[in-house]
Amino acid sequence: MLFNSAIFLYGFLPCVLLAFVIAHQRYSLRAAQWVLLVASCVFYGAWDWRYLVMLLLLLSINFHLGGLLARRPSVAWLSGGIALNLLVLGYFKYADFFIGNLNAVAGTQYPLLRVILPLGISFFIFQKIAYLVDCHKGVVTDRDPLRFAIFVMFFPQLIAGPIVHHAQIIPQLRKDRLLPDVRRVSAGLFLLAVGLFKKVVIADWLGEYVNEPFAHVAELQILDAWTAALAYSLQLYFDFSAYSEMAMGLALLFGIVLPVNFNSPYKAASIAEFWRRWHITLGRFLRDYLYIPLGGNKHGQSRAVLAALTVMVLGGLWHGAGWTFVVWGAMHGVYLAAHRVWKWSGRFTLPQPLGMAITFLVVLFAWVMFRAASVADAITIWKTMLGMNGVMLPSTYLAWLDGSGLKFQQSSFINGIEVWGMACLLAFAMYAKNTHEALAIFTSTAPSRRSAFYVSAMIVVCVLALGRPTTFLYFQF
């Protein structure tokens, strides 16, 4: 069930909200919490009830193991719990990857398992590992099973994050009242409307200039390749920010505040700042539960660089079972290492606009590897972007040159006009106020006719553009 589908927006969400309010007002907070848990199970089970059973079983195992660690910390039990979670993740996400590579290297012919990846399993597993570690450290004090289950299964963040920490959610569930006030409801509807607009109007439009070029990399020329790379960079930006904002907006409708997971990463003037803005909760998890345990900044520059490279390679592999993700992670590890060396060298600081431009360009080149079907395809696109595969022009540009005597072949992928739209979107992403800044303005004053008009217009456009819903890109991770 997708956030941008009619069945969710017109059926599931209104029914759950109504049941939640009735249970809270007529019965108790506990009854309302049960509504949230049951609704979350229905939301996930609508995809495949068998994987719902698996998630509930893992939930139960981790809850009881967390209780054991909270009462009696044990490195052995903690290691076993982490190993169990990673084993589940490894089987579903990486079994076929390792079998395929084993067959390629050793010449074996083991059949692939064709395992279907459960939605949200990567986020689910990281969340559980963090919980077990915190139980072992003795920082988990609330052991209520219902609140724990909601913390794990809450449907706005279940599929694609944010990777929430127990300390961010469970204390909110202990309040006497979950029903949101008018200001929180208006903020939730604002985030929901903006996120839906970004997804169905912007991200889905950009996808039209991504899928075909990346499926025919050998036929691209320089402008095609740059347009495809820019389109994907923007598509992923608006698609992921859309999900993050819709998740926050939906949670607010049930009185729960989720952490910000996306904060204008293309405004970053360095690669380190980019990772403080992109997928914030994943970066926080990798820092707290991997980078710092590997030594972090406490054991010299070489150790810090090696730790950063290791973390980013593993972060790339977390995104998907493929060499493209490994190379993408390694590229960002090298970027971060170069950034650290630059800072330690004490050289001058780049001007903000130049830093933003360089950061975006290296991120864009890395996104090509992230999206490509293979490492070879990514290299082909890179070569084309550097002008090694000839020059063709889109139809609009050929029309401008008509009569000039210059002869170019016509591109079959773009018409030339869409590039200007993408340039405007990039400028907007880099320099305009982001959704959270706009929300602060929206909620700081009494609702005006202008703000009501803008939100209503977005909703109307989204309703007209819904059509056949497309999945969010981060669902595949």
TORSE-547423 format. One record per residue (C-alpha): residue number from 1; residue in three letters; y negated, x, z. Coordinates in Angstrom, 3 decimals, always signed. Layout:
NUM,ala,Y,X,Z
...
//
This chain:
1,met,+0.000,+0.000,+0.000
2,leu,-3.253,+1.586,-1.174
3,phe,-6.664,+1.193,+0.432
4,asn,-8.075,+0.434,-3.029
5,ser,-5.551,-2.290,-3.866
6,ala,-6.211,-6.024,-3.862
7,ile,-3.228,-6.719,-1.602
8,phe,-4.662,-4.395,+1.041
9,leu,-8.304,-5.461,+0.815
10,tyr,-7.763,-9.212,+0.395
11,gly,-4.479,-9.679,+2.246
12,phe,-3.328,-7.036,+4.706
13,leu,-6.674,-5.974,+6.174
14,pro,-8.126,-9.455,+6.876
15,cys,-4.833,-10.629,+8.432
16,val,-4.578,-7.582,+10.684
17,leu,-8.216,-7.852,+11.748
18,leu,-7.785,-11.531,+12.592
19,ala,-4.589,-10.910,+14.573
20,phe,-6.226,-7.975,+16.361
21,val,-9.275,-9.984,+17.434
22,ile,-7.219,-12.993,+18.559
23,ala,-4.793,-10.819,+20.526
24,his,-7.650,-8.942,+22.204
25,gln,-9.709,-12.004,+23.123
26,arg,-6.982,-14.488,+24.053
27,tyr,-4.401,-12.166,+25.548
28,ser,-5.120,-8.541,+26.431
29,leu,-5.969,-5.063,+25.222
30,arg,-2.264,-4.278,+25.366
31,ala,-1.511,-7.132,+22.989
32,ala,-4.148,-5.864,+20.568
33,gln,-2.597,-2.402,+20.693
34,trp,+0.775,-3.897,+19.807
35,val,-0.884,-5.553,+16.805
36,leu,-2.117,-2.139,+15.657
37,leu,+1.329,-0.586,+16.008
38,val,+3.165,-3.403,+14.237
39,ala,+0.559,-3.477,+11.451
40,ser,+0.894,+0.283,+11.000
41,cys,+4.670,-0.044,+10.715
42,val,+4.286,-2.808,+8.126
43,phe,+1.750,-0.705,+6.233
44,tyr,+4.133,+2.250,+5.999
45,gly,+7.298,+0.182,+5.628
46,ala,+5.836,-1.590,+2.593
47,trp,+6.404,+1.689,+0.749
48,asp,+9.968,+2.324,+1.966
49,trp,+11.401,+0.921,+5.211
50,arg,+14.061,+3.670,+5.364
51,tyr,+11.410,+6.337,+5.820
52,leu,+9.735,+4.136,+8.406
53,val,+12.948,+4.357,+10.444
54,met,+12.907,+8.135,+10.060
55,leu,+9.267,+8.385,+11.186
56,leu,+9.937,+6.204,+14.228
57,leu,+12.966,+8.329,+15.117
58,leu,+10.900,+11.516,+14.862
59,leu,+8.192,+9.853,+16.918
60,ser,+10.672,+9.067,+19.687
61,ile,+12.207,+12.554,+19.674
62,asn,+8.806,+14.259,+19.840
63,phe,+7.594,+11.925,+22.588
64,his,+10.574,+12.644,+24.828
65,leu,+10.515,+16.352,+24.015
66,gly,+6.793,+16.397,+24.834
67,gly,+7.554,+14.806,+28.201
68,leu,+10.136,+17.478,+28.889
69,leu,+7.674,+20.244,+28.014
70,ala,+4.920,+18.631,+30.100
71,arg,+7.172,+18.548,+33.171
72,arg,+8.798,+21.922,+32.651
73,pro,+7.218,+24.228,+30.051
74,ser,+9.847,+26.143,+28.121
75,val,+9.408,+28.476,+25.179
76,ala,+12.977,+27.741,+24.103
77,trp,+12.471,+23.955,+24.039
78,leu,+9.077,+24.355,+22.345
79,ser,+10.576,+26.614,+19.689
80,gly,+13.404,+24.161,+19.174
81,gly,+11.008,+21.243,+18.812
82,ile,+8.833,+23.105,+16.303
83,ala,+11.938,+24.213,+14.392
84,leu,+13.214,+20.637,+14.236
85,asn,+9.928,+19.367,+12.816
86,leu,+9.700,+22.203,+10.308
87,leu,+13.329,+21.645,+9.309
88,val,+12.561,+18.018,+8.473
89,leu,+9.453,+19.046,+6.529
90,gly,+11.367,+21.848,+4.801
91,tyr,+14.174,+19.571,+3.678
92,phe,+11.993,+16.870,+2.199
93,lys,+9.270,+19.067,+0.766
94,tyr,+10.814,+22.426,-0.089
95,ala,+14.590,+21.990,-0.577
96,asp,+14.405,+21.557,-4.349
97,phe,+11.763,+24.295,-4.600
98,phe,+14.041,+26.850,-2.940
99,ile,+17.131,+25.696,-4.850
100,gly,+15.287,+25.963,-8.160
101,asn,+14.011,+29.454,-7.367
102,leu,+17.466,+30.539,-6.148
103,asn,+18.993,+29.352,-9.407
104,ala,+16.317,+31.199,-11.399
105,val,+16.715,+34.492,-9.496
106,ala,+20.471,+34.572,-8.819
107,gly,+21.624,+32.772,-11.941
108,thr,+23.337,+30.060,-9.903
109,gln,+23.544,+26.428,-10.925
110,tyr,+23.195,+24.516,-7.693
111,pro,+22.118,+20.932,-8.455
112,leu,+18.702,+19.834,-7.253
113,leu,+18.725,+17.275,-4.447
114,arg,+15.940,+15.168,-6.024
115,val,+14.580,+14.404,-2.567
116,ile,+11.744,+11.858,-2.471
117,leu,+8.873,+13.120,-0.338
118,pro,+7.970,+10.619,+2.411
119,leu,+4.291,+9.715,+2.312
120,gly,+2.243,+11.526,+4.928
121,ile,+5.119,+13.717,+6.165
122,ser,+3.020,+16.908,+6.080
123,phe,+0.248,+15.365,+8.189
124,phe,+2.789,+13.741,+10.509
125,ile,+4.644,+17.005,+11.168
126,phe,+1.513,+19.071,+11.846
127,gln,+0.303,+16.399,+14.248
128,lys,+3.596,+16.509,+16.167
129,ile,+3.668,+20.307,+16.336
130,ala,+0.169,+20.336,+17.828
131,tyr,+1.246,+17.716,+20.376
132,leu,+4.299,+19.735,+21.487
133,val,+2.241,+22.911,+21.846
134,asp,-0.340,+21.086,+23.960
135,cys,+2.394,+19.543,+26.134
136,his,+3.754,+23.039,+26.689
137,lys,+0.265,+24.238,+27.677
138,gly,-0.047,+21.371,+30.160
139,val,-3.117,+19.776,+28.580
140,val,-1.430,+16.420,+27.801
141,thr,-1.864,+14.010,+30.711
142,asp,-1.363,+10.562,+29.153
143,arg,+2.308,+9.763,+28.621
144,asp,+2.078,+6.098,+27.711
145,pro,+4.578,+5.431,+24.872
146,leu,+2.547,+2.678,+23.184
147,arg,-0.640,+4.725,+23.078
148,phe,+1.333,+7.706,+21.775
149,ala,+2.907,+5.571,+19.053
150,ile,-0.504,+4.293,+17.917
151,phe,-1.895,+7.837,+17.956
152,val,+0.914,+8.821,+15.584
153,met,+1.232,+5.718,+13.392
154,phe,-2.348,+4.355,+13.183
155,phe,-2.428,+3.281,+9.536
156,pro,-5.954,+4.427,+8.511
157,gln,-4.961,+8.084,+9.061
158,leu,-1.169,+7.932,+8.682
159,ile,-0.828,+8.837,+5.005
160,ala,-3.432,+11.532,+4.286
161,gly,-5.161,+12.385,+7.526
162,pro,-7.329,+13.402,+9.153
163,ile,-4.885,+15.410,+11.264
164,val,-5.937,+13.873,+14.549
165,his,-5.485,+15.505,+17.951
166,his,-4.105,+13.458,+20.832
167,ala,-7.253,+14.174,+22.860
168,gln,-9.333,+12.517,+20.121
169,ile,-7.415,+9.216,+19.973
170,ile,-5.493,+8.461,+23.176
171,pro,-8.575,+8.431,+25.491
172,gln,-10.132,+5.812,+23.195
173,leu,-7.036,+3.644,+23.592
174,arg,-7.399,+3.777,+27.388
175,lys,-10.741,+1.993,+27.354
176,asp,-10.975,-1.556,+28.699
177,arg,-12.140,-2.841,+25.321
178,leu,-11.381,-1.864,+21.727
179,leu,-13.281,-4.634,+19.938
180,pro,-16.188,-2.934,+18.126
181,asp,-19.786,-4.033,+18.482
182,val,-21.955,-5.116,+15.552
183,arg,-23.315,-1.618,+14.944
184,arg,-19.834,-0.096,+14.768
185,val,-18.613,-2.872,+12.454
186,ser,-21.589,-2.352,+10.130
187,ala,-20.924,+1.408,+10.111
188,gly,-17.262,+0.773,+9.303
189,leu,-18.097,-1.564,+6.431
190,phe,-20.643,+0.935,+5.094
191,leu,-18.076,+3.769,+5.086
192,leu,-15.452,+1.496,+3.555
193,ala,-17.792,+0.389,+0.767
194,val,-19.024,+3.916,-0.038
195,gly,-15.504,+5.332,-0.012
196,leu,-14.188,+2.557,-2.229
197,phe,-17.059,+3.118,-4.676
198,lys,-16.343,+6.845,-4.823
199,lys,-12.676,+6.192,-5.536
200,val,-12.627,+3.355,-8.060
201,val,-15.893,+4.112,-9.866
202,ile,-16.310,+7.906,-9.753
203,ala,-12.986,+9.636,-9.031
204,asp,-10.905,+7.397,-11.283
205,trp,-13.413,+7.855,-14.129
206,leu,-13.245,+11.625,-13.761
207,gly,-9.465,+11.480,-13.920
208,glu,-9.746,+10.457,-17.585
209,tyr,-11.050,+13.964,-18.362
210,val,-8.416,+15.747,-16.260
211,asn,-4.970,+14.423,-17.112
212,glu,-4.971,+14.911,-20.878
213,pro,-6.473,+18.437,-20.955
214,phe,-4.159,+19.706,-18.207
215,ala,-1.192,+18.205,-20.082
216,his,-2.117,+20.018,-23.341
217,val,-3.453,+23.377,-22.186
218,ala,-2.519,+25.200,-25.395
219,glu,-4.799,+22.922,-27.427
220,leu,-7.941,+23.469,-25.366
221,gln,-10.948,+25.519,-26.332
222,ile,-13.739,+26.829,-24.160
223,leu,-15.798,+23.658,-23.610
224,asp,-12.669,+21.538,-23.127
225,ala,-11.352,+23.919,-20.491
226,trp,-14.626,+24.122,-18.577
227,thr,-15.032,+20.339,-18.708
228,ala,-11.475,+19.793,-17.437
229,ala,-11.947,+22.307,-14.614
230,leu,-15.279,+20.757,-13.616
231,ala,-13.859,+17.241,-13.864
232,tyr,-10.949,+18.083,-11.566
233,ser,-13.204,+19.865,-9.086
234,leu,-15.322,+16.725,-8.866
235,gln,-12.394,+14.294,-9.003
236,leu,-10.691,+15.935,-6.027
237,tyr,-14.031,+16.109,-4.198
238,phe,-14.836,+12.413,-4.594
239,asp,-11.227,+11.243,-4.237
240,phe,-10.630,+13.087,-0.967
241,ser,-14.033,+12.241,+0.466
242,ala,-13.369,+8.603,-0.492
243,tyr,-10.112,+8.515,+1.447
244,ser,-11.652,+10.303,+4.442
245,glu,-14.561,+7.866,+4.603
246,met,-12.421,+4.781,+4.065
247,ala,-10.088,+5.955,+6.833
248,met,-13.042,+6.380,+9.203
249,gly,-14.489,+3.017,+8.194
250,leu,-11.196,+1.165,+8.692
251,ala,-10.681,+2.791,+12.085
252,leu,-14.160,+1.724,+13.214
253,leu,-13.288,-1.903,+12.455
254,phe,-10.618,-1.575,+15.152
255,gly,-12.919,+0.219,+17.583
256,ile,-11.510,+3.713,+17.023
257,val,-13.528,+6.747,+15.929
258,leu,-11.716,+9.262,+13.714
259,pro,-13.020,+12.830,+13.360
260,val,-15.073,+13.821,+10.329
261,asn,-12.747,+15.501,+7.833
262,phe,-15.067,+16.172,+4.902
263,asn,-18.632,+17.431,+5.051
264,ser,-20.182,+18.281,+1.660
265,pro,-18.090,+21.410,+0.937
266,tyr,-19.891,+22.110,-2.338
267,lys,-23.044,+22.758,-0.343
268,ala,-21.327,+25.828,+1.113
269,ala,-22.990,+29.186,+0.436
270,ser,-19.836,+31.175,+1.308
271,ile,-16.097,+30.644,+1.125
272,ala,-15.872,+30.664,+4.927
273,glu,-18.421,+27.856,+5.090
274,phe,-16.491,+25.995,+2.384
275,trp,-13.419,+25.932,+4.637
276,arg,-15.506,+24.717,+7.554
277,arg,-16.491,+21.736,+5.401
278,trp,-13.345,+20.991,+3.338
279,his,-10.407,+19.273,+5.076
280,ile,-11.908,+20.123,+8.440
281,thr,-8.985,+18.966,+10.575
282,leu,-6.453,+20.998,+8.561
283,gly,-8.655,+24.077,+8.884
284,arg,-8.918,+23.482,+12.628
285,phe,-5.141,+23.166,+12.944
286,leu,-4.503,+26.345,+10.951
287,arg,-7.070,+28.205,+13.053
288,asp,-5.852,+27.018,+16.468
289,tyr,-2.095,+26.990,+15.893
290,leu,-1.599,+29.772,+13.349
291,tyr,-4.565,+32.107,+12.849
292,ile,-5.307,+32.674,+16.551
293,pro,-1.608,+33.136,+17.504
294,leu,-1.373,+35.719,+14.685
295,gly,-4.116,+37.736,+16.378
296,gly,-7.254,+36.262,+14.857
297,asn,-10.267,+38.517,+15.317
298,lys,-8.999,+40.249,+18.457
299,his,-7.016,+43.121,+16.945
300,gly,-9.297,+44.764,+14.425
301,gln,-10.459,+44.090,+10.922
302,ser,-7.195,+44.831,+9.124
303,arg,-5.221,+42.474,+11.367
304,ala,-7.817,+39.729,+10.905
305,val,-7.709,+40.087,+7.113
306,leu,-3.892,+39.993,+7.108
307,ala,-3.892,+36.938,+9.393
308,ala,-6.377,+35.112,+7.136
309,leu,-4.301,+35.904,+4.040
310,thr,-1.097,+34.737,+5.737
311,val,-2.696,+31.515,+6.949
312,met,-4.080,+30.644,+3.523
313,val,-0.784,+31.325,+1.730
314,leu,+0.998,+29.060,+4.211
315,gly,-1.816,+26.534,+3.864
316,gly,-1.308,+26.570,+0.112
317,leu,+2.433,+26.074,+0.510
318,trp,+1.715,+23.187,+2.916
319,his,-0.076,+21.417,+0.075
320,gly,+2.942,+21.505,-2.201
321,ala,+6.266,+23.127,-3.051
322,gly,+5.288,+25.191,-6.068
323,trp,+4.105,+28.648,-7.007
324,thr,+0.764,+27.239,-8.127
325,phe,+0.042,+26.226,-4.533
326,val,+1.180,+29.608,-3.213
327,val,-1.084,+31.438,-5.661
328,trp,-3.949,+29.054,-4.903
329,gly,-3.573,+29.778,-1.189
330,ala,-3.378,+33.523,-1.858
331,met,-6.565,+33.317,-3.934
332,his,-8.420,+31.703,-1.051
333,gly,-6.942,+34.285,+1.302
334,val,-8.353,+37.032,-0.908
335,tyr,-11.691,+35.206,-1.081
336,leu,-11.850,+35.012,+2.721
337,ala,-10.816,+38.651,+3.073
338,ala,-13.529,+39.719,+0.627
339,his,-16.058,+37.615,+2.533
340,arg,-15.086,+39.277,+5.813
341,val,-15.329,+42.766,+4.321
342,trp,-18.744,+41.880,+2.894
343,lys,-19.968,+40.700,+6.301
344,trp,-18.559,+43.738,+8.108
345,ser,-20.176,+46.084,+5.593
346,gly,-23.601,+44.842,+6.711
347,arg,-24.870,+44.392,+3.154
348,phe,-27.679,+42.001,+2.336
349,thr,-27.206,+38.249,+2.509
350,leu,-27.208,+36.392,-0.780
351,pro,-29.933,+33.800,-1.358
352,gln,-28.692,+30.289,-0.619
353,pro,-28.695,+29.004,-4.247
354,leu,-26.871,+32.121,-5.495
355,gly,-24.337,+31.905,-2.667
356,met,-23.674,+28.236,-3.472
357,ala,-23.240,+28.984,-7.183
358,ile,-20.814,+31.864,-6.619
359,thr,-18.839,+29.916,-4.034
360,phe,-18.499,+26.913,-6.327
361,leu,-17.399,+29.056,-9.276
362,val,-14.619,+30.839,-7.374
363,val,-13.478,+27.534,-5.874
364,leu,-13.493,+25.943,-9.359
365,phe,-11.317,+28.744,-10.773
366,ala,-8.911,+28.283,-7.884
367,trp,-8.785,+24.506,-8.449
368,val,-7.422,+25.208,-11.939
369,met,-4.383,+26.845,-10.350
370,phe,-4.134,+24.012,-7.826
371,arg,-4.000,+21.352,-10.574
372,ala,-2.053,+23.136,-13.316
373,ala,+1.600,+22.298,-13.892
374,ser,+2.533,+25.985,-13.758
375,val,+1.045,+29.407,-13.147
376,ala,+1.309,+30.094,-16.882
377,asp,-0.702,+26.950,-17.670
378,ala,-3.405,+27.990,-15.208
379,ile,-3.645,+31.441,-16.778
380,thr,-3.917,+29.854,-20.228
381,ile,-6.803,+27.664,-19.048
382,trp,-8.530,+30.659,-17.435
383,lys,-8.273,+32.610,-20.695
384,thr,-9.675,+29.659,-22.594
385,met,-12.566,+29.324,-20.140
386,leu,-13.376,+32.973,-20.806
387,gly,-13.579,+32.333,-24.566
388,met,-10.217,+33.793,-25.610
389,asn,-9.045,+30.699,-27.492
390,gly,-11.870,+30.090,-29.924
391,val,-14.768,+27.668,-29.925
392,met,-14.764,+24.041,-31.007
393,leu,-17.549,+21.572,-30.367
394,pro,-17.424,+17.932,-29.289
395,ser,-18.538,+15.276,-31.780
396,thr,-21.977,+14.788,-30.230
397,tyr,-22.853,+18.474,-30.538
398,leu,-21.542,+18.602,-34.112
399,ala,-23.875,+15.733,-34.966
400,trp,-26.805,+17.705,-33.565
401,leu,-25.864,+20.658,-35.793
402,asp,-25.406,+18.536,-38.922
403,gly,-27.318,+20.137,-41.752
404,ser,-27.704,+23.488,-40.006
405,gly,-24.977,+25.125,-42.063
406,leu,-23.003,+26.142,-38.980
407,lys,-19.343,+25.169,-39.150
408,phe,-17.240,+24.343,-36.098
409,gln,-14.029,+22.406,-35.608
410,gln,-14.235,+19.213,-33.567
411,ser,-12.802,+18.972,-30.060
412,ser,-10.290,+16.176,-29.549
413,phe,-10.720,+15.957,-25.765
414,ile,-14.427,+15.409,-25.075
415,asn,-17.460,+13.964,-26.856
416,gly,-20.026,+16.134,-25.044
417,ile,-21.946,+13.403,-23.230
418,glu,-19.627,+13.239,-20.195
419,val,-20.481,+16.832,-19.276
420,trp,-24.019,+15.763,-18.421
421,gly,-22.731,+13.006,-16.171
422,met,-20.523,+15.538,-14.398
423,ala,-23.472,+17.898,-14.020
424,cys,-25.427,+15.098,-12.324
425,leu,-22.504,+14.423,-9.980
426,leu,-22.285,+18.119,-9.106
427,ala,-26.020,+18.260,-8.389
428,phe,-25.624,+15.159,-6.217
429,ala,-22.726,+16.753,-4.311
430,met,-24.701,+19.938,-3.755
431,tyr,-28.135,+18.624,-2.847
432,ala,-28.120,+14.918,-1.925
433,lys,-27.533,+13.569,+1.560
434,asn,-23.858,+13.028,+2.173
435,thr,-22.284,+9.798,+3.400
436,his,-22.454,+10.721,+7.080
437,glu,-26.141,+11.645,+6.832
438,ala,-26.802,+8.372,+5.030
439,leu,-24.808,+6.531,+7.688
440,ala,-26.955,+8.062,+10.439
441,ile,-30.037,+6.651,+8.714
442,phe,-28.296,+3.340,+8.051
443,thr,-27.359,+2.831,+11.714
444,ser,-30.524,+4.250,+13.281
445,thr,-32.656,+1.348,+12.168
446,ala,-32.225,-2.390,+11.876
447,pro,-30.461,-3.394,+8.643
448,ser,-32.977,-3.899,+5.850
449,arg,-32.811,-5.927,+2.686
450,arg,-32.697,-2.711,+0.684
451,ser,-29.693,-1.293,+2.537
452,ala,-27.939,-4.669,+2.376
453,phe,-28.575,-4.786,-1.362
454,tyr,-27.164,-1.284,-1.937
455,val,-23.997,-1.958,+0.061
456,ser,-23.517,-5.365,-1.579
457,ala,-24.021,-3.870,-5.035
458,met,-21.400,-1.203,-4.362
459,ile,-18.935,-3.832,-3.170
460,val,-19.518,-6.003,-6.251
461,val,-19.056,-3.046,-8.610
462,cys,-15.874,-2.028,-6.769
463,val,-14.434,-5.550,-6.957
464,leu,-15.088,-5.622,-10.705
465,ala,-13.566,-2.143,-11.143
466,leu,-10.467,-2.570,-8.973
467,gly,-8.019,-3.415,-11.751
468,arg,-4.820,-1.439,-11.355
469,pro,-5.214,+0.795,-8.279
470,thr,-4.527,+4.514,-8.583
471,thr,-3.104,+6.572,-5.765
472,phe,-5.260,+9.008,-3.812
473,leu,-4.701,+12.615,-4.864
474,tyr,-3.918,+13.843,-1.352
475,phe,-0.998,+11.389,-1.077
476,gln,+1.131,+13.906,-2.999
477,phe,+0.571,+16.563,-0.335
//
